[in-house]
Amino acid sequence: MRIAVIGAGAVGGTIAALLDRAGHDVEVTARGENLKAIQSTGLSLEGAWGSHVAKPEANELISRTPEIAFLATKALDARSALRDNASMLDRVPIVVVQNGLEGLDLANHELPNSVSIGALAMFAASYLRPGCVAVTTPGSTYLGNYENDQEVDRITQILRDVLPVHQSKNFLGAQWTKLLVNQINALPAITGLSAQDTISNSQLRKILTKSMKEAAKVGMKSGVKFASVEKFSDSLVRIFAAMPDWIAQLLPLFMRRKMGARPNPGSTLQSIRKGQASEIDYLNGAIVRTAIANGGFAPINAELVKLVHEVESSGEFFEPTEVSARIHAALNA
């Protein structure tokens, strides 16, 4: 099948390499040194799902009309990517592999003649160098949209031969569950530590626990029913939100164990290391906007957003004690 992957970064590159390994005719879009490397030596996959060197067609923009397209750019680049490739995507089913809450609505708006399907990648992948990605933690990909139409069934069946995939009938709830998991992204970006080392640090683990509980309560107040994704479920999230912090820390510790030994930097830290703007406004920022829309506030998530932006501006990471002090001040402001 002829498939396009727009954005060959960590997640998009992993999906493209797996599609190529499964025998699909793949075209990817990339930029700069990454594009040059893929055009020259191919797209290398390493890590938990084995090794493979894919040889996809690679260009800055899609050069041919695909049968299916994947949008795997960062959330902040999604609108421009859709518009730049719109002529090749009209009436083409598009799978939006995006963090945050806005990706599916954006694709529906920009490509009104196409069926848009949301995808949540629960595997962790790292961009090692131009033309090379690695899966650091295996996991499933969850597909769905707000209409639960038959096209979701068709794409799910196609992808089952490529990577672990499940269909979610409550895709908004799945997006919120992923937002909860994505709380792990901010603190590594602020401190420069891996996700595993972040959770191992007692000060940072306490902050992560509080930010996750805050996110869960914001979702609950907005009427969200959290979908079952990996080991998370609506009942687990609600129990977690009601726990005292000292017990609730068991959830981040479980997450760390699931990550394995290979350091997982998280997508936000990867963006900062590459000198790129991060998705923090679509992750913790989405929690803050939802809280405000419902007449409340999310002070921990708001402060984490500020801290990430400060690192983006200065290039300097914070020590855990500094982060703890900032969060304490935000809570007592």
FENDA-V448807 format. One record per run of one state. SS is the DSSP state (H for helix, E for strand, L for the rest). FROM is the first residue (numbers start at 1). TO is the last residue. If there is no record, write none. Layout:
ss->SS from->FROM to->TO
ss->SS from->FROM to->TO
//
This chain:
ss->L from->1 to->1
ss->E from->2 to->6
ss->L from->7 to->9
ss->H from->10 to->21
ss->L from->22 to->24
ss->E from->25 to->29
ss->L from->30 to->31
ss->H from->32 to->41
ss->L from->42 to->42
ss->E from->43 to->47
ss->L from->48 to->51
ss->E from->52 to->54
ss->L from->55 to->56
ss->E from->57 to->59
ss->L from->60 to->67
ss->E from->68 to->71
ss->L from->72 to->74
ss->H from->75 to->84
ss->L from->85 to->85
ss->H from->86 to->89
ss->L from->90 to->92
ss->E from->93 to->97
ss->L from->98 to->102
ss->H from->103 to->110
ss->L from->111 to->115
ss->E from->116 to->121
ss->L from->122 to->123
ss->E from->124 to->129
ss->L from->130 to->131
ss->E from->132 to->137
ss->L from->138 to->140
ss->E from->141 to->144
ss->L from->145 to->149
ss->H from->150 to->159
ss->L from->160 to->164
ss->E from->165 to->167
ss->L from->168 to->170
ss->H from->171 to->181
ss->L from->182 to->183
ss->H from->184 to->191
ss->L from->192 to->194
ss->H from->195 to->200
ss->L from->201 to->201
ss->H from->202 to->221
ss->L from->222 to->228
ss->E from->229 to->229
ss->L from->230 to->231
ss->E from->232 to->232
ss->L from->233 to->233
ss->H from->234 to->242
ss->L from->243 to->244
ss->H from->245 to->259
ss->L from->260 to->266
ss->H from->267 to->273
ss->L from->274 to->279
ss->H from->280 to->282
ss->L from->283 to->283
ss->H from->284 to->293
ss->L from->294 to->298
ss->H from->299 to->314
ss->L from->315 to->319
ss->H from->320 to->331
ss->L from->332 to->333
//
